[in-house]
Structure formats: C-alpha cells, structure tokens
Amino acid sequence: MSADVDDLEFFVTLAAAGTMTEAARHWGVSVSVVSRRLKNLERRLGAPLATRRARGLELTAEGRQYQRRGAEILQAVKDLETSINPDPQDLTGSIRVVCTVGLGRLRIAPLLRQFHDLHPGTDCSLELTSLPLSASLPGYDLAVHVGRVPDSTLAMRHLLRNRRVLVASPAYLATHGTPASLHDLRFHDLLVVKENEGDSSWRFIDNDKEITLPVRGALTCNDGIVATEWCLGGAGIAMRSTWHVEPYLRRGELIQVLPEIATPEANVVALFAAGAHTPPRVRALVDHLRAGLSAKTPDQADDLTP
C-alpha cells in the first residue's frame, strides 16, 4: 500500500473544512462525491478516519494521525518545490518562534506581524520566555537569542550587534553621584534583572580578561523592560542592552555609567535547524528580522561601545 499525495491533500482539506457540506462547497462538487471519496480512502487504508456527526466530522484516532502527518508531508513537498524554484512571494506554512520577553515584546513581535502581512500564507506564533534558551529547539522553528550562545548543533546567524551597558537617569546621578570605578558600584542602588534561576552578575572586560561582578539590589525583576522603567524613574543603575537603551541615551533620558569600561558582546542571533532542509519560510524570516533589527530609527545612533 502506497501513500497518495492527492489522498493526503483531500483528507487534510476535509478535516480543515469540518463538514462534508463545507468541503463539497470548497471543491464545487456534491456531498455524495466527497462521502464516496472518503469511503474509498478508508477502504484503501483499512481504517475509519472520520465519523459524521450532527455538528460536523469527528476524526478517529487514525484520522487525527493521518491528518497531522499528512499536513507535515504536504508542507515538506511544498518546501522541496520551493527550494528548487523559490518564490519569496509564495511562502506558506507555520513558523514557531521563541524569544526572551523584552526583545520579543518590543522588537520581534512587530517584525513578526510585518512578516505575516508580507506573507499571508504563513502562520506565525511567538512565545516569550524569561528562561534561558536551550541548545535545542523542541517545538520551535526559530529562537532569537541575546548574549552567549549555548553549545549547539543549530545554525546561527547574527541579527544585530549588541552590548550590555550600565545606565542611570540624570536625576539619580545628581542625587547619588556618578561612580568612578567598578568598586564604587557597591555604594549605589543596583537594579537587578533575574531572567533565570541562577545568580545575577554583570560582566566586564579588564585587560582583555572577562571579570564577573555579582550584584544584589533592593529592586529585582525578571523583566528587563520593568528594570529600564525603574531606571528611567531614578531608582538606580541598571545593566541594559544597547538595542533597548539607545533611544533613551540619545534623548538624554539615561546616561551611560562607566563608559570607559568595556563589556562583552551580547549580540542578537537567530538559532534554527541546520542543513539544506531548512524551510524557505524560516530562512526568509531570518532575513526579515536581520533587516528589521538593523534598520536605524531617527533617534538611534551607532553602537555606543566599540
């Protein structure tokens, strides 16, 4: 017994329609024609796939399996044909993206919406998480990651140069003074972002060596956007990504603290399955994110640190 792509497409479409009547209307045939084809398919497979109910079709366990795997096979066929003769205007299929909360909310979500508007045949989903992204992507097609990349067999592409820098509001510095060294930070209010269960620390570069400074503060949050809002309100000194605070620095709403002390790169990268079988829609989204993140808004400057 061999699989038939036409049968797969028939049943996937039928399951999506939900009723024999709706499927018949879609194909422009009678309900009896649809019913007869379903019976022939079930006879060929040797298993019932759906039961006709008053509210529509109810898939059997075999039907759900055939529909799910069939949709995956049909998408793989489309991806194969697109990879041979790509048409960037005809992208289809689902794309599941995972990203950290702050970057995802402020930058990735608008770009993903824009990508879907450009390619309405795609189904895009975004999950925001405060947990570290793992070296694999179970259930996801693409991860947008900031900072050190975990050891992984995944493909990686740089989306945006980024560093984390110390910032504070003019009001805070006027009241508490400006630190002149890392040692001085112990006398200041530090705003801590805890994005996982590990200890919070800030990293710097000294004589080409990376040093780690454990930090503690009276205000702690797992959301970087909240920490930035606290910082803007004069609550203390925060370590924030340049992609986030550049506009505030340009407008003078925040001031970079200890700018002469370098910090490690914390670039924004895309992680996705490696190999020639990467779906064209995923590659297109990576290109879209790279272009969108790199585009300068009127109040953005060049990188603040070398």
C-alpha positions, 0 to 999 in steps of 0.5 A: 500500500502506497501513500497518495499525495492527492489522498493526503491533500483531500483528507487534510482539506476535509478535516480543515473544512469540518463538514462534508457540506463545507468541503463539497462547497470548497471543491464545487462538487456534491456531498455524495462525491466527497462521502464516496471519496472518503469511503474509498480512502478508508477502504484503501487504508483499512481504517475509519478516519472520520465519523459524521456527526450532527455538528460536523466530522469527528476524526478517529484516532487514525484520522487525527494521525493521518491528518497531522502527518499528512499536513507535515508531508504536504508542507515538506513537498511544498518546501522541496518545490520551493527550494528548487524554484523559490518564490519569496512571494509564495511562502506558506506554512507555520513558523514557531518562534521563541524569544526572551520577553523584552526583545520579543515584546518590543522588537520581534513581535512587530517584525513578526506581524510585518512578516505575516502581512508580507506573507499571508500564507504563513502562520506565525506564533511567538512565545516569550520566555524569561528562561534561558534558551536551550541548545535545542529547539523542541517545538520551535522553528526559530529562537532569537537569542541575546548574549552567549550562545549555548553549545549547539548543533543549530545554525546561527546567524547574527541579527544585530550587534549588541552590548550590555551597558550600565545606565542611570537617569540624570536625576539619580546621578545628581542625587547619588553621584556618578561612580568612578570605578567598578568598586564604587558600584557597591555604594549605589542602588543596583537594579537587578534583572533575574531572567533565570534561576541562577545568580545575577552578575554583570560582566566586564572586560579588564585587560582583555580578561572577562571579570564577573561582578555579582550584584544584589539590589533592593529592586529585582525583576525578571523583566528587563523592560520593568528594570529600564522603567525603574531606571528611567524613574531614578531608582538606580543603575541598571545593566541594559542592552544597547538595542533597548537603551539607545533611544533613551541615551540619545534623548538624554533620558539615561546616561551611560555609567562607566563608559570607559569600561568595556563589556562583552558582546551580547549580540542578537542571533537567530538559532534554527535547524541546520542543513539544506532542509531548512524551510524557505519560510524560516530562512526568509524570516531570518532575513526579515528580522536581520533587516528589521533589527538593523534598520536605524530609527531617527533617534538611534545612533551607532553602537555606543561601545566599540 
